[in-house]
Amino acid sequence: MDMYQKRKMRQEKKNSSKNNGVEKIQLNWYPGHMAKTKKMLEEKKDLIDVVLELVDARIPYSSKINGSEEILKTKPHILVMTKSDLADDVDTKKWSKFYETKGYTVVSINADDKNSLKNLITTINKVMAEKLAKKKDKGNNSNLIHACVLGIPNVGKSTLINRLAGRKVSKVGNNPGVTRNLTWLNTNSNIVILDTPGILWPKLEQETVALNLAAMSAIKEDILPLDKVACHILTKLATFYPEILKMRYNLESITDFEEAYNIIAEKIGALNKGGEADYRRVSTTVINDIKLEKIKNITFDKIEECCSEK
């Protein structure tokens, strides 16, 4: 790492404040369309039967909307853990049990697995069974369920909706902020979906949360420095998944990031003429390995760490 980058990293570390041992940053991230979404949801609340809150199974703490219980709080909430095929199954089970103890109905899904989708539909109908029965008693035989889908950007809302509809009805992208408007969409079942833009809370103060979101492409790449996000990913792999670190990057461990970057640069052909690593290219490669799902079976939020921070 060159002298400028080293000074920059030292200054960032110096400027970071700490609270109970948790490093914090002041990261303002609240685009106007997110505030507009919350307002419009309140206006449509009488049309909504149930809330499906999606979280990324790889970061089920970091990707959960802060204060989501206050959004349409009179409606039943189902917590849907998306991208379970990319997450560590052991951790997914731990988080499912944790959220169940908090009163949530929890479903883990892989949007490309038909059985997984059937399980979600069955769960929604079970949660709504009593309300449907009451409607029938009043002479309303419609079994349509109007579900609102909430989640942070790039959590898999559009992919899930398209699978439920059996066709492309919602725009999909690896970058945050693709969906912009509230839209009612029919599916192949009795569930009608209200698609919403991704919602994030006004401030992200825990640095680990912000870095986890950046690592999973939930916030735009220019919000945090690329090298900081890449180093965070490498640290998580070194700590919890050293076998992946070794297989993917030829790294046994990480004691010095400059050395680690040089080893990765040599592996991917990103050494400059002087034999130094192209830091931007290495950082982009590491981030894209997550973004393009080349690295699987990982969970960055560990329940033992996250719950101790609450």
C-alpha positions in Angstrom: 0.0 0.0 0.0 1.5 3.4 -0.9 2.2 6.1 1.6 -1.0 8.1 0.7 -3.2 5.1 1.3 -1.5 4.3 4.6 -1.9 7.8 5.9 -5.5 7.8 4.8 -6.2 4.5 6.6 -4.4 5.8 9.8 -6.5 9.0 9.7 -9.7 7.0 9.2 -8.8 4.8 12.2 -8.0 7.9 14.3 -11.2 9.7 13.3 -13.4 6.7 14.1 -15.2 7.0 17.5 -15.9 4.0 19.7 -18.9 3.1 21.9 -18.7 0.0 24.1 -15.9 -1.3 21.9 -18.0 -1.0 18.7 -16.4 1.2 16.1 -18.8 3.8 14.8 -19.0 6.1 11.8 -21.4 8.8 10.8 -22.8 7.6 7.4 -25.7 9.6 6.1 -27.8 7.5 3.7 -31.4 8.4 3.3 -32.3 9.2 -0.3 -35.6 11.0 -0.8 -37.4 8.0 -2.4 -36.9 6.0 0.8 -38.7 8.7 2.9 -41.4 8.8 0.3 -41.8 5.0 0.4 -42.5 5.0 4.1 -45.1 7.7 3.7 -46.9 5.9 0.8 -46.9 2.7 2.8 -48.9 4.4 5.5 -51.3 5.6 3.0 -51.9 2.1 1.6 -52.0 0.3 5.0 -55.7 -0.5 4.7 -55.1 -2.5 1.5 -52.2 -4.5 3.0 -52.8 -7.8 4.8 -49.3 -9.0 5.7 -45.7 -7.7 5.7 -42.9 -9.8 4.2 -39.6 -8.3 5.5 -36.7 -9.7 3.6 -33.2 -10.0 5.1 -30.0 -11.3 3.4 -29.2 -14.6 5.1 -25.5 -13.8 4.9 -26.0 -10.6 7.0 -29.4 -11.2 8.8 -28.6 -8.6 11.5 -27.0 -5.9 9.3 -29.7 -6.2 6.6 -32.7 -6.0 9.0 -34.5 -2.7 8.7 -34.0 -0.7 11.9 -37.5 -0.1 13.5 -39.3 -2.3 10.9 -41.8 -3.3 13.5 -43.1 0.3 13.4 -43.8 0.1 9.7 -47.3 -1.1 9.3 -47.1 -2.3 12.9 -50.7 -3.5 13.0 -50.0 -6.1 10.3 -48.5 -9.5 10.8 -44.8 -9.6 9.9 -43.1 -12.6 8.3 -39.2 -12.5 8.2 -37.9 -14.0 5.0 -34.2 -14.9 4.9 -33.2 -14.6 1.3 -30.2 -16.0 -0.5 -30.0 -18.9 1.9 -28.1 -20.9 -0.7 -25.3 -18.4 -0.4 -25.2 -18.4 3.4 -23.7 -20.6 6.0 -26.4 -23.1 6.8 -25.4 -23.4 10.5 -25.7 -19.7 11.0 -29.0 -19.5 9.1 -30.5 -22.0 11.5 -29.1 -20.0 14.5 -30.6 -16.8 13.2 -33.9 -18.4 12.4 -34.3 -19.6 16.0 -33.2 -16.2 17.3 -35.8 -14.3 15.4 -38.5 -16.8 16.2 -37.8 -16.1 19.9 -38.5 -12.4 19.1 -42.0 -13.3 17.8 -41.3 -13.6 14.1 -42.5 -16.2 11.7 -39.3 -17.0 9.9 -38.8 -18.6 6.4 -35.4 -19.2 4.8 -35.6 -19.3 1.0 -33.6 -19.7 -2.2 -35.6 -17.9 -4.8 -34.4 -20.4 -7.5 -35.8 -23.4 -5.6 -39.5 -24.1 -6.3 -39.9 -26.1 -3.1 -38.6 -23.1 -1.1 -41.1 -20.8 -2.8 -43.9 -23.3 -2.1 -43.0 -23.3 1.6 -43.1 -19.5 1.7 -46.6 -19.4 0.1 -47.8 -22.1 2.5 -46.4 -20.0 5.5 -48.1 -16.9 4.3 -51.5 -18.7 4.0 -51.1 -20.2 7.5 -50.4 -16.8 9.0 -53.4 -15.3 7.2 -55.7 -18.4 7.8 -57.7 -16.8 10.6 -58.4 -13.6 8.7 -59.4 -15.5 5.6 -61.8 -17.5 7.7 -63.4 -14.4 9.1 -63.8 -12.9 5.6 -65.5 -16.1 4.5 -67.9 -16.0 7.5 -68.9 -12.5 6.4 -69.7 -13.8 2.9 -66.4 -12.8 1.2 -65.0 -16.0 -0.4 -62.0 -14.3 -1.9 -58.8 -15.9 -0.7 -56.5 -13.2 -2.1 -53.8 -12.0 0.2 -52.2 -8.6 -0.3 -48.6 -8.8 0.9 -46.2 -5.9 1.2 -42.5 -6.7 0.5 -40.0 -4.7 2.5 -36.3 -4.9 2.5 -33.0 -3.0 2.1 -31.7 -2.5 -1.4 -30.4 -5.6 -3.3 -31.8 -8.0 -0.7 -33.6 -10.0 -3.4 -37.1 -8.5 -3.5 -37.4 -8.3 -7.3 -36.0 -11.8 -7.8 -38.4 -13.3 -5.3 -41.4 -11.4 -6.9 -40.4 -12.5 -10.4 -40.2 -16.2 -9.3 -43.6 -16.0 -7.5 -45.1 -14.4 -10.7 -43.5 -16.9 -13.0 -42.4 -14.1 -15.2 -40.4 -10.8 -15.1 -42.6 -8.2 -13.5 -40.1 -6.5 -11.3 -36.7 -5.0 -12.4 -33.7 -7.0 -11.1 -30.2 -5.6 -10.6 -27.0 -6.2 -8.5 -26.9 -2.5 -7.7 -29.0 -0.8 -5.0 -31.9 1.4 -5.8 -33.3 -0.4 -8.9 -37.0 -0.4 -7.7 -38.3 3.1 -7.4 -42.1 3.0 -7.1 -44.8 1.1 -5.1 -46.4 -1.4 -7.5 -49.1 -4.1 -7.0 -48.1 -7.3 -8.8 -50.1 -10.5 -9.4 -48.4 -13.9 -8.8 -49.2 -17.5 -9.8 -50.7 -18.0 -6.3 -53.4 -16.3 -4.3 -50.9 -13.7 -3.1 -50.8 -10.2 -4.6 -47.5 -8.4 -4.0 -46.8 -4.7 -3.2 -43.3 -4.2 -4.4 -41.4 -1.3 -2.7 -38.1 0.5 -3.2 -35.3 -0.6 -0.8 -35.4 1.1 2.6 -32.5 1.9 4.8 -32.6 3.7 8.1 -31.4 7.4 8.2 -28.0 6.8 9.7 -25.7 3.8 9.8 -23.5 4.3 12.8 -22.0 0.8 13.4 -19.1 0.5 11.1 -19.4 -3.3 10.9 -23.0 -2.9 9.8 -22.1 -0.4 7.1 -19.2 -2.5 5.8 -21.4 -5.7 5.8 -24.0 -3.8 3.7 -21.3 -2.5 1.3 -19.8 -6.0 1.0 -23.3 -7.4 -0.1 -23.9 -4.4 -2.4 -26.8 -3.1 -0.4 -25.3 0.4 -0.5 -23.6 2.1 -3.4 -19.9 1.4 -4.0 -19.0 5.1 -3.7 -20.4 5.4 -0.1 -17.3 3.7 1.5 -13.7 3.3 0.2 -13.3 0.3 -2.0 -10.1 -0.9 -0.1 -11.9 -0.6 3.2 -14.7 -2.8 2.0 -12.4 -5.3 0.4 -10.2 -5.5 3.6 -13.4 -6.1 5.6 -14.3 -9.0 3.3 -10.8 -10.5 3.6 -10.9 -10.1 7.4 -14.2 -11.9 7.6 -13.0 -14.8 5.4 -9.7 -15.1 7.4 -11.6 -15.2 10.7 -14.5 -17.5 9.8 -13.7 -19.2 6.5 -9.9 -19.6 6.2 -10.4 -22.5 3.7 -12.1 -20.1 1.3 -9.4 -17.5 1.8 -6.8 -20.2 0.9 -8.6 -21.6 -2.1 -9.7 -18.3 -3.6 -6.7 -16.0 -2.9 -3.8 -18.3 -1.9 -3.7 -16.7 1.5 -3.1 -18.8 4.6 -3.9 -15.9 6.9 -3.7 -12.1 7.0 -1.2 -10.4 9.1 -0.4 -7.5 6.8 -2.9 -6.2 4.1 -0.1 -4.8 1.9 1.4 -8.3 1.7 -2.1 -9.9 1.2 -2.9 -7.5 -1.7 0.4 -8.4 -3.4 -0.3 -12.1 -3.2 -3.8 -11.6 -4.6 -2.5 -9.3 -7.3 0.0 -11.9 -8.4 -2.7 -14.5 -8.5 -5.1 -12.4 -10.6 -2.5 -10.7 -12.7 -2.9 -7.3 -11.2 0.8 -6.3 -10.5 2.0 -3.0 -12.0 5.2 -2.7 -13.9 7.1 -2.0 -10.8 5.9 -5.3 -9.2 3.4 -3.5 -6.9 -0.3 -4.4 -6.6 -2.9 -2.5 -8.4 -4.9 -1.8 -5.3 -8.1 -0.7 -7.0 -8.2 -3.8 -9.2 -7.6 -6.1 -6.3 -10.3 -4.4 -4.1 -12.8 -4.5 -7.0 -12.0 -8.2 -7.6 -12.6 -9.1 -4.0 -15.9 -7.2 -3.8 -17.1 -8.6 -7.1 -16.4 -12.2 -5.9 -19.2 -11.6 -3.4 -21.3 -9.6 -5.7 -21.2 -12.1 -8.5 -21.8 -15.0 -6.0 -18.4 -16.6 -6.7 -18.0 -17.0 -2.9 -20.8 -19.0 -1.2 -21.6 -20.6 2.1 -20.6 -17.6 4.1 -22.4 -15.6 6.8 -20.7 -12.4 8.0 -23.1 -11.7 10.9 -22.4 -14.1 13.7 -25.1 -14.2 16.3 -22.7 -14.4 19.2 -21.1 -11.1 18.1 -24.3 -9.2 17.0 -26.4 -10.1 20.0 -23.6 -8.9 22.4 -23.7 -5.5 20.6 -27.4 -5.0 21.1 
